[in-house]
Amino acid sequence: MPRIAAGSTTAEVDLVAFDKDGTLIDFHHLWSRKARLAVEAVARAVDGGEDLERDLYRSIGYDPKTGTALADGPLSISTMPKLHTICATVLYQHGHDWHDAEAVARHAFSAGLGAIPTADLVKPLGRVVPLFRQLTEAGAHVAIVTSDDRDATEATMALLGLDGYVSALVCGNDALPSKPAPDCLLHLGERFRILPKRMAMVGDTVGDLTTATAAGAGCRIGVLSGTGRHADLAPHADALIASIDEIKVLG
């Protein structure tokens, strides 16, 4: 029977669901580049200036001076369609026709944010492959639950070398309500015939942990390797650890 430990918390689990960015890979390393590419592409498409770029960055929750995203801001937790709507709204507020604004958001903005990641942008946060291997060998299902699109997620999993260790992906453009709705975990439970109390959710945002709470997951593990802060995550976590390297597979 698979059993894991995180800090002083132990749990018997049949499935462990991981968030992707900020949990398995460095969020800021990937999304800082993507955010800049997206905003610059929009500015070029409409001949926009610094005011437009500033408002776009502010609206998606990204600080270009520090290269970081706000915890639980749109860039950290929203799906691509929602980010496109934010971009179109900013363009509309800057005087662009709504249909034109939507088209620019769909094409120019997505060219940056939706780009398939390359190896130089995917920086693992710890020993991802050994952990997934140990969980799989212990008999647990491993799933990825992310707000990112499926194509980008599949490419990231391949770059990390996780083929064969991931039982399922639930992504932001799948036909399910996105986090913090519990549907992603409930869907996994139905697919693998696993009760929520036999699941663990690992993530770096409040949204990840409240997803687990809403689904009735048996173990909520917060990691401080992404955008979430200790004070924000602690009330929602059964265990709060520095990174996935502190998760131990006990058998």
Secondary structure, 3 states (H helix, E strand, C coil): CCEEEECCEEEECCEEEECCECCCECHHHHHHHHHHHHHHHHHHHHCCCHHHHHHHHHHHCEECCCCEECCCCHHHHCCHHHHHHHHHHHHHHCCCCHHHHHHHHHHHHHHHHCCCCCHHHCCECCCHHHHHHHHHHCCCEEEEECCCCHHHHHHHHHHHCCCCCCCEEECCCCCCCCCCCCHHHHHHHHHHCCCHHHEEEEECCHHHHHHHHHHCCCEEEEECCCCCCHHHHHHHCCEEECCHHHEEECC
